[in-house]
Amino acid sequence: MSDIEKTGEGAVMEVGTQPIDAFLTGHEVNNHAIVAAAHGSGLTHKVLQKARKGRALTVRAQKKVLAAVAAHCKSAGLPEPAMADLFNYRGR
């Protein structure tokens, strides 16, 4: 089974606090800075908060979060993360 275990009703939606939370907290970056760096990709504060708290996202949403975090890191001179640095599961 994948990291998101299946139940009789579907996938478990809570996967626990994600590494993205520690990454952003450690670099003192808030959600607004990441959403602002998204440049109209459709990333919202709500999706980013779900990503940090461990609400299971789709692969597409994970890619939007990764692109926004990478854009912010590039402009701030921080190391750009990989998907594995931000999430410990693969989206559905």
Secondary structure, 3 states (H helix, E strand, C coil): CCCCCEECCEECCECCCCHHHHHHHHCCCCHHHHHHHCCCCCCCHHHHHHHHHCECCCHHHHHHHHHHHHHHHHHHCCCCCCHHHHCCCCCC
